[in-house]
Amino acid sequence: MAKPKSMLSYIKFIKNSVILMENLENIQTAIWSDPNYSNRIGEETVLKIFGHPHYTYHPFIGERLPCIFFVTNKDKISYYNLQINNK
């Protein structure tokens, strides 16, 4: 969750990040390479999504971008920690 102003800034940031991932020539080989991630959704689905028989680095980069964005923008971040008791 984020305040509307922060979320709008993040949306702009993520759109620019996707443009960079798609267009920076010097990272294309690396970003499309096989990260050796266990195929959990099936090879056919992976092939439909990525056009390759393996995951690419796109989702792994994407999942880290919110933290990078909000920390570098010094937005207040709260963490939720769910502890499960064995009771």
Secondary structure, 3 states (H helix, E strand, C coil): CCCHHHHHHHHHHHHHHHHHHHHCHHHHHHHCCCCCCCCCCCHHHHHHHHCCCCCCCHHHHHCCHHHHHHHHCCCCCCCCCCCCCCC
